[in-house]
Amino acid sequence: MILKRGIILQLLAFAVITVVGVTIVLVNYIGVGRDLLGREYVTYVDLTDSGGVFTNAEVTYRGVPVGRVGPIELTDDGIRVKLELERGERIPRDGTKAVVANRSAVGEQYVDLVPAKKGGPYLDEGDPYTIPRERTTLPVSTAELLQNVDSLVGSVNTQDLGIIVDELNKAFSGSAEDLQSILDDTDRILQTMDQSYPDTKRLLDNSVTVLGTQREQGANIRGFARNLNELTTSLRDDDPALRRTVDAVPGAVDETHKAINQLAPTLPVFLANLTTTGQVISSRKAGLRSLFILYPVTVAGAQTVTPGDGTQHLGLALNIDSPPPCTEGYEKVERRWPQETSKKKPRLDTGCKAPKDSDTAVRGPRNIPSDAIAPYPQVPPGATAGAGFPDGGATAKDDEDGAEPEAKAKGNGQAPVAPTAQLTNDRLYLSYPANSVEFAGYDPTTGAVYGPDGKRYAMPRSAGTRELGEENSWKWLLLGPLSQ
């Protein structure tokens, strides 16, 4: 019988496919030739009992297959299991446990490698490693399991069990529809929970963060609750006083509102005038600081002078040559004795050259504060008529071209022209030139003030004199401008 060429080609192709398939199965699944190809390495496990594991059983690492169980050898007090593992999976050596587990209640056994940490050394490094017996776990044997089940069943009283069955029959008899409704509702609840699982998971994750934060802040929360308890207790004890205060608030608010309305015409001017006072204080901060430091010391020293025994205790301390005079910088100056009283032109090209931190001539001109340390008071920008007046003066108006009178006068190189005054019938009449700034006149000797409208106002001579009643003198700072 002569075979056709096409049939011969098909047979050859089938034979090649068969050889390739058998080779893949032998190498990948049976393990033939793995040692020659260098695709596996060996690790041993010491066990007291096989636990049902057998040769060619699967070996997993974190549930992922990584090899097969090799030959099992007997030892003096147990067995030694050879594990043939694939290279490429780096399994830590230290702390790794070998667990013989069952895939199901009636399934086959396999070996699962459970790592204790990350990082090396690894099982594929160096000589074959043996996992010691204390790091192994065996499943419960079938005989022991059946014995435990038999013991459990034998411990149940059949008469009591019959009573339980009868009572359960009475409890659920005639409730089939209700049970079916409960099961259906439970199924819907489970479906709803499954749909909201992502939100539930996020809620649980965030709850861990919230609870952890509360645990860390437990001391602060307890302290806050304790303080809140004390506060509420004080409020409860002071409830009558608080009620009286709340009842009195409307009247106090009305009086405050009236006071504000009465002070509205003069309070802005008073506050604006305080700008100058603030500038003076700001430029004298160094002196005020020294005053506040030395004042308590001076008062304390005064107590030692007059201790209250009816006498005054005084002493005399000569501070001659303390501090010593400065001589550095006067080397070329001829000394002049006090007996020489003739006129002589002073030398202005000499002076103390000692540094500022020198202890000689501490009050010399070299220690005068600079403008940067103690600046002189300056008029606020834009205030051309003194503190308390708007920009441009009391009644100044811009020209048609928008320039202010003072700025325009300065632009022309001319100084502002002062108004002319005439006193008639105890009234001061001021005549203002064109494009000038109106201002008020004040006579400190009589305390009379003449406003821009020519009206005369009476003010005290000084807010700090004894004529005003000492402790009440500060009131004139507010009430003085209101008097006539």
C-alpha positions as CSV (number, residue, x, y, z in Angstrom):
1,M,0.0,0.0,0.0
2,I,1.5,3.3,-1.1
3,L,0.7,6.3,1.1
4,K,0.1,9.6,-0.5
5,R,2.5,12.5,0.1
6,G,-0.1,14.6,1.9
7,I,-0.9,11.8,4.4
8,I,2.8,11.4,5.1
9,L,3.2,15.1,5.8
10,Q,0.2,15.0,8.1
11,L,1.6,12.0,10.0
12,L,5.0,13.8,10.4
13,A,3.3,16.9,11.7
14,F,1.3,14.9,14.1
15,A,4.4,13.1,15.3
16,V,6.2,16.4,15.9
17,I,3.3,17.9,17.8
18,T,3.1,14.8,19.9
19,V,6.8,14.9,20.8
20,V,6.7,18.6,21.7
21,G,3.6,18.2,23.8
22,V,5.0,15.2,25.7
23,T,8.2,17.1,26.3
24,I,6.4,20.1,27.7
25,V,4.4,17.9,30.0
26,L,7.5,16.0,31.1
27,V,9.4,19.2,31.8
28,N,6.8,21.5,33.3
29,Y,4.5,19.1,35.1
30,I,6.5,15.9,35.8
31,G,9.8,17.8,36.3
32,V,12.0,15.7,33.9
33,G,15.2,17.5,33.1
34,R,14.7,20.5,35.4
35,D,18.0,19.9,37.2
36,L,19.8,19.8,33.8
37,L,18.1,23.1,32.8
38,G,18.9,24.7,36.2
39,R,15.3,25.9,36.6
40,E,14.8,24.6,40.1
41,Y,16.5,24.5,43.5
42,V,16.0,22.2,46.5
43,T,14.8,22.9,50.1
44,Y,14.1,20.4,52.8
45,V,11.4,20.3,55.5
46,D,11.6,18.2,58.8
47,L,8.3,16.8,59.9
48,T,7.2,14.5,62.7
49,D,4.6,13.0,60.4
50,S,3.7,13.3,56.8
51,G,0.3,14.7,57.5
52,G,-1.0,13.2,54.3
53,V,1.5,14.9,52.0
54,F,2.8,12.9,49.1
55,T,5.5,13.0,46.4
56,N,4.6,15.4,43.5
57,A,2.1,17.3,45.7
58,E,2.0,21.0,45.1
59,V,4.1,23.6,47.0
60,T,2.7,27.1,47.2
61,Y,4.1,30.5,48.5
62,R,1.4,32.8,49.7
63,G,-1.1,30.7,47.8
64,V,0.8,30.8,44.5
65,P,2.3,27.5,43.1
66,V,6.1,27.6,43.2
67,G,7.1,23.9,43.0
68,R,6.4,20.3,43.8
69,V,7.1,17.9,46.6
70,G,10.0,15.5,45.9
71,P,11.0,12.3,47.6
72,I,10.0,11.7,51.2
73,E,12.7,10.0,53.4
74,L,12.4,8.5,56.9
75,T,14.6,9.9,59.7
76,D,15.3,8.6,63.2
77,D,12.4,10.6,64.7
78,G,10.3,11.7,61.7
79,I,10.4,12.2,58.0
80,R,12.3,14.6,55.7
81,V,10.4,16.1,52.7
82,K,12.3,17.4,49.7
83,L,10.8,20.5,48.1
84,E,11.7,21.2,44.4
85,L,11.1,24.9,43.9
86,E,11.2,27.0,40.7
87,R,13.7,29.7,40.4
88,G,12.5,33.3,40.1
89,E,10.4,33.3,43.2
90,R,12.5,34.8,46.0
91,I,11.3,33.2,49.2
92,P,12.8,34.5,52.5
93,R,14.8,31.9,54.5
94,D,14.6,33.2,58.1
95,G,11.3,32.7,59.9
96,T,9.5,31.0,57.0
97,K,7.0,28.3,58.1
98,A,6.0,25.1,56.2
99,V,2.3,24.3,56.6
100,V,0.8,21.0,55.4
101,A,-2.8,21.9,54.6
102,N,-5.9,20.4,53.0
103,R,-7.5,21.9,49.9
104,S,-10.9,20.8,51.3
105,A,-12.4,18.4,53.8
106,V,-11.8,15.5,51.4
107,G,-9.1,17.2,49.2
108,E,-5.5,16.4,48.7
109,Q,-2.7,17.8,50.9
110,Y,-0.2,20.4,49.8
111,V,2.7,22.3,51.4
112,D,2.3,26.1,51.9
113,L,5.3,28.3,52.7
114,V,4.4,31.2,55.0
115,P,7.1,34.0,55.3
116,A,7.7,35.9,58.5
117,K,9.4,38.9,57.0
118,K,10.6,40.5,53.7
119,G,14.1,40.5,52.4
120,G,17.0,38.1,52.3
121,P,18.7,35.8,52.8
122,Y,16.6,33.6,50.4
123,L,16.1,29.9,50.1
124,D,17.8,29.8,46.6
125,E,21.0,31.2,48.0
126,G,23.9,28.9,49.1
127,D,23.5,25.2,50.1
128,P,20.0,23.6,50.4
129,Y,18.2,24.9,53.5
130,T,16.2,22.8,55.9
131,I,13.1,24.3,57.5
132,P,13.3,23.0,61.2
133,R,10.5,21.0,62.8
134,E,9.4,23.8,65.2
135,R,8.4,26.0,62.2
136,T,6.1,23.4,60.6
137,T,2.4,22.7,61.1
138,L,0.5,19.5,60.3
139,P,-3.3,19.2,59.7
140,V,-5.6,17.3,62.1
141,S,-5.6,13.6,61.1
142,T,-8.9,12.1,59.8
143,A,-8.9,9.5,62.6
144,E,-8.6,12.3,65.3
145,L,-11.3,14.3,63.5
146,L,-13.7,11.4,63.4
147,Q,-13.0,10.6,67.1
148,N,-13.7,14.2,68.1
149,V,-16.9,14.2,66.1
150,D,-18.0,10.9,67.7
151,S,-17.2,12.3,71.2
152,L,-19.3,15.4,70.4
153,V,-22.3,13.4,69.1
154,G,-22.1,11.0,72.0
155,S,-22.2,13.8,74.6
156,V,-25.6,15.0,73.4
157,N,-28.6,13.6,75.3
158,T,-31.0,12.1,72.8
159,Q,-34.1,12.8,75.0
160,D,-33.1,16.5,75.3
161,L,-32.4,16.6,71.6
162,G,-35.9,15.2,70.9
163,I,-37.4,17.9,73.1
164,I,-35.4,20.6,71.2
165,V,-36.6,19.2,67.8
166,D,-40.3,19.2,69.0
167,E,-40.1,22.8,70.3
168,L,-38.5,23.9,67.1
169,N,-41.3,22.3,65.2
170,K,-43.9,24.1,67.3
171,A,-42.0,27.4,66.9
172,F,-41.7,27.3,63.1
173,S,-45.0,25.5,62.3
174,G,-47.2,27.6,60.2
175,S,-44.6,30.4,59.7
176,A,-43.3,29.3,56.3
177,E,-44.4,32.5,54.6
178,D,-42.8,34.6,57.3
179,L,-39.6,32.7,57.1
180,Q,-39.7,33.0,53.3
181,S,-40.2,36.8,53.7
182,I,-37.3,37.0,56.1
183,L,-35.1,35.0,53.7
184,D,-36.1,37.2,50.8
185,D,-35.5,40.4,52.8
186,T,-32.2,39.1,53.9
187,D,-31.2,38.4,50.3
188,R,-32.2,42.0,49.4
189,I,-30.2,43.3,52.3
190,L,-27.2,41.3,51.2
191,Q,-27.5,42.6,47.7
192,T,-27.7,46.2,48.9
193,M,-24.7,45.7,51.2
194,D,-22.8,44.2,48.2
195,Q,-23.7,47.3,46.1
196,S,-22.6,49.6,48.9
197,Y,-19.4,47.7,49.7
198,P,-17.0,50.3,48.3
199,D,-18.6,53.0,50.5
200,T,-18.7,50.7,53.5
201,K,-15.0,49.9,53.0
202,R,-14.1,53.6,52.8
203,L,-16.2,54.3,55.9
204,L,-14.4,51.5,57.9
205,D,-11.0,52.7,56.7
206,N,-11.8,56.3,57.7
207,S,-13.3,55.1,61.0
208,V,-9.9,53.5,61.8
209,T,-8.3,56.9,61.2
210,V,-10.9,58.7,63.3
211,L,-10.7,56.2,66.2
212,G,-6.9,56.3,66.1
213,T,-7.0,60.1,66.3
214,Q,-9.5,60.0,69.2
215,R,-7.3,57.4,71.0
216,E,-4.2,59.6,70.6
217,Q,-6.2,62.7,71.8
218,G,-7.9,60.8,74.7
219,A,-6.2,62.8,77.3
220,N,-7.1,66.1,75.7
221,I,-10.7,65.0,75.2
222,R,-11.0,63.9,78.9
223,G,-9.5,67.3,79.9
224,F,-12.0,69.1,77.6
225,A,-14.9,67.2,79.1
226,R,-13.7,67.9,82.6
227,N,-13.3,71.6,81.9
228,L,-16.7,71.7,80.2
229,N,-18.3,70.1,83.2
230,E,-16.8,72.7,85.5
231,L,-17.9,75.5,83.1
232,T,-21.5,74.2,83.0
233,T,-21.5,73.8,86.8
234,S,-20.3,77.4,87.2
235,L,-23.0,78.6,84.8
236,R,-25.7,76.7,86.7
237,D,-24.5,78.2,90.0
238,D,-24.3,81.7,88.5
239,D,-27.6,81.4,86.7
240,P,-29.4,84.2,88.7
241,A,-26.5,86.6,88.2
242,L,-26.4,85.8,84.5
243,R,-30.1,86.4,84.2
244,R,-29.8,89.8,85.9
245,T,-26.9,90.6,83.5
246,V,-28.9,89.6,80.4
247,D,-31.9,91.7,81.7
248,A,-29.6,94.7,82.2
249,V,-27.9,94.4,78.7
250,P,-30.6,96.2,76.7
251,G,-30.5,99.3,79.0
252,A,-26.7,99.3,78.9
253,V,-26.7,99.0,75.1
254,D,-29.1,101.9,74.8
255,E,-26.9,104.1,77.1
256,T,-23.8,103.1,75.1
257,H,-25.6,104.0,71.9
258,K,-26.5,107.4,73.2
259,A,-22.9,108.0,74.4
260,I,-21.6,107.1,71.0
261,N,-24.0,109.4,69.3
262,Q,-23.0,112.2,71.7
263,L,-19.3,111.6,71.1
264,A,-19.7,111.3,67.4
265,P,-18.9,114.9,66.6
266,T,-15.7,115.1,68.7
267,L,-14.4,111.6,69.1
268,P,-13.0,111.2,65.6
269,V,-11.1,114.5,66.0
270,F,-9.8,113.3,69.4
271,L,-8.7,110.0,68.0
272,A,-7.0,111.7,65.1
273,N,-5.2,114.0,67.4
274,L,-3.9,110.9,69.3
275,T,-1.9,110.2,66.1
276,T,0.5,113.0,67.0
277,T,0.8,111.6,70.6
278,G,1.5,108.2,69.2
279,Q,4.2,109.5,67.0
280,V,5.8,111.3,69.9
281,I,5.7,108.2,72.0
282,S,7.0,106.1,69.1
283,S,10.0,108.4,68.7
284,R,10.8,108.2,72.4
285,K,10.5,104.5,72.9
286,A,14.1,104.2,74.2
287,G,13.5,106.8,76.9
288,L,10.2,105.4,77.9
289,R,11.7,101.9,78.1
290,S,14.4,103.3,80.4
291,L,11.8,105.1,82.5
292,F,9.7,101.9,83.0
293,I,12.8,100.0,84.0
294,L,14.2,102.6,86.4
295,Y,10.9,103.7,87.9
296,P,10.3,100.5,90.1
297,V,14.0,100.7,91.2
298,T,13.6,104.4,92.1
299,V,10.4,103.7,94.1
300,A,12.0,100.8,95.9
301,G,15.0,103.1,96.7
302,A,12.7,105.8,98.1
303,Q,11.3,103.2,100.6
304,T,14.9,102.8,102.0
305,V,15.2,106.6,102.4
306,T,12.0,106.9,104.3
307,P,11.5,103.6,106.1
308,G,8.7,105.0,108.3
309,D,10.6,105.4,111.5
310,G,10.2,109.2,111.5
311,T,13.6,109.9,110.0
312,Q,15.1,110.2,106.6
313,H,18.2,108.1,105.8
314,L,20.4,109.9,103.2
315,G,23.9,109.3,102.0
316,L,26.4,111.0,99.8
317,A,28.2,109.1,97.1
318,L,30.9,111.0,95.2
319,N,31.1,109.9,91.6
320,I,34.2,111.8,90.8
321,D,35.9,110.5,87.7
322,S,33.0,108.0,87.2
323,P,32.9,107.5,84.4
324,P,36.3,108.9,83.5
325,P,36.6,111.5,80.8
326,C,37.6,110.5,77.3
327,T,41.2,111.2,76.3
328,E,41.3,109.3,73.0
329,G,41.3,111.8,70.2
330,Y,42.7,114.7,72.3
331,E,46.4,113.7,72.1
332,K,47.5,116.7,70.1
333,V,45.4,119.2,72.1
334,E,47.3,121.4,74.5
335,R,46.0,121.1,78.0
336,R,44.5,124.3,79.5
337,W,44.4,124.8,83.2
338,P,41.5,126.4,85.1
339,Q,43.6,129.3,86.2
340,E,44.0,130.4,82.5
341,T,41.0,132.6,81.8
342,S,42.1,134.3,78.6
343,K,40.0,134.1,75.5
344,K,41.0,131.3,73.2
345,K,39.5,130.0,70.0
346,P,38.2,126.4,70.6
347,R,39.4,123.7,68.3
348,L,36.5,122.2,66.4
349,D,38.5,119.5,64.6
350,T,39.0,117.3,67.6
351,G,36.6,115.1,69.5
352,C,36.4,111.8,71.4
353,K,37.4,108.9,69.2
354,A,36.5,106.1,71.7
355,P,34.0,103.5,70.5
356,K,30.4,103.7,71.5
357,D,30.6,100.9,73.9
358,S,33.5,102.5,75.8
359,D,32.9,103.3,79.5
360,T,34.4,106.9,79.1
361,A,32.2,110.0,78.3
362,V,29.1,107.9,77.9
363,R,27.1,111.1,77.5
364,G,29.2,112.4,74.7
365,P,27.9,113.4,71.3
366,R,29.0,110.1,69.8
367,N,26.2,108.4,71.6
368,I,23.4,110.6,70.3
369,P,20.7,108.3,68.9
370,S,20.3,108.5,65.2
371,D,17.1,109.3,63.4
372,A,16.7,105.6,62.5
373,I,16.6,104.7,66.2
374,A,14.5,107.6,67.5
375,P,12.8,109.3,64.6
376,Y,11.2,112.7,65.1
377,P,7.4,112.9,64.9
378,Q,6.2,113.6,61.4
379,V,2.9,114.8,60.0
380,P,0.9,111.9,58.5
381,P,1.0,111.9,54.7
382,G,-1.6,114.1,53.1
383,A,-2.5,116.0,56.3
384,T,-1.8,119.7,55.4
385,A,-3.8,121.3,58.3
386,G,-2.8,119.3,61.3
387,A,-4.1,116.2,62.9
388,G,-7.8,115.7,62.9
389,F,-8.4,117.5,59.6
390,P,-9.1,115.8,56.3
391,D,-6.6,115.8,53.5
392,G,-6.3,119.3,52.0
393,G,-7.5,121.1,55.2
394,A,-10.9,121.7,56.7
395,T,-12.6,123.3,53.7
396,A,-9.9,123.1,51.0
397,K,-11.1,122.5,47.4
398,D,-9.3,121.4,44.4
399,D,-8.8,123.7,41.4
400,E,-10.4,123.0,38.1
401,D,-7.2,121.1,37.1
402,G,-7.5,118.8,40.1
403,A,-4.3,120.0,41.9
404,E,-4.5,120.8,45.6
405,P,-3.8,124.5,46.7
406,E,-0.7,123.7,48.7
407,A,0.7,121.4,46.1
408,K,0.1,124.1,43.5
409,A,1.7,126.7,45.6
410,K,4.8,124.5,46.1
411,G,4.9,123.9,42.4
412,N,5.0,127.7,41.8
413,G,7.8,128.0,44.4
414,Q,5.5,130.2,46.7
415,A,4.7,129.5,50.4
416,P,1.0,129.4,51.4
417,V,-0.5,132.8,52.3
418,A,-1.8,133.1,55.9
419,P,-5.3,134.5,56.4
420,T,-5.9,138.0,57.9
421,A,-7.8,138.2,61.3
422,Q,-10.0,140.9,62.9
423,L,-11.6,140.7,66.4
424,T,-14.9,142.5,66.6
425,N,-17.5,142.2,69.5
426,D,-15.6,139.3,70.9
427,R,-15.7,137.4,67.6
428,L,-12.8,136.6,65.4
429,Y,-13.3,137.1,61.7
430,L,-10.8,135.5,59.4
431,S,-10.3,136.4,55.7
432,Y,-8.8,133.6,53.7
433,P,-7.0,134.3,50.4
434,A,-8.1,132.4,47.3
435,N,-7.1,128.7,47.2
436,S,-6.0,128.7,50.8
437,V,-6.6,126.4,53.7
438,E,-8.9,127.4,56.6
439,F,-7.7,126.7,60.2
440,A,-8.8,127.5,63.7
441,G,-7.1,129.9,66.1
442,Y,-6.2,129.1,69.7
443,D,-5.0,131.4,72.5
444,P,-3.3,129.3,75.2
445,T,-3.3,132.1,77.8
446,T,-7.1,132.5,77.8
447,G,-8.1,129.1,76.5
448,A,-10.2,130.7,73.8
449,V,-10.6,128.8,70.5
450,Y,-11.9,130.5,67.3
451,G,-13.3,128.1,64.7
452,P,-13.2,128.6,60.9
453,D,-16.7,130.0,61.2
454,G,-15.5,132.8,63.6
455,K,-17.4,131.4,66.6
456,R,-15.6,131.5,69.9
457,Y,-15.2,128.3,72.1
458,A,-13.9,128.2,75.7
459,M,-11.4,125.5,76.6
460,P,-9.4,125.0,79.8
461,R,-5.8,126.2,79.8
462,S,-4.4,122.7,80.2
463,A,-5.9,119.2,80.6
464,G,-3.4,118.4,83.4
465,T,-3.7,121.5,85.7
466,R,-5.1,121.4,89.2
467,E,-7.7,124.0,88.2
468,L,-9.7,121.1,86.6
469,G,-10.0,119.0,89.7
470,E,-6.9,116.7,89.5
471,E,-8.3,113.2,89.0
472,N,-11.2,114.6,86.8
473,S,-8.8,116.4,84.5
474,W,-8.7,113.6,81.9
475,K,-12.4,114.1,81.3
476,W,-11.7,117.5,79.7
477,L,-9.9,115.7,76.9
478,L,-13.4,114.6,75.8
479,L,-15.6,117.2,77.3
480,G,-13.4,120.3,76.6
481,P,-14.2,120.7,72.9
482,L,-18.0,120.5,73.7
483,S,-17.9,123.5,76.1
484,Q,-18.4,127.1,74.8
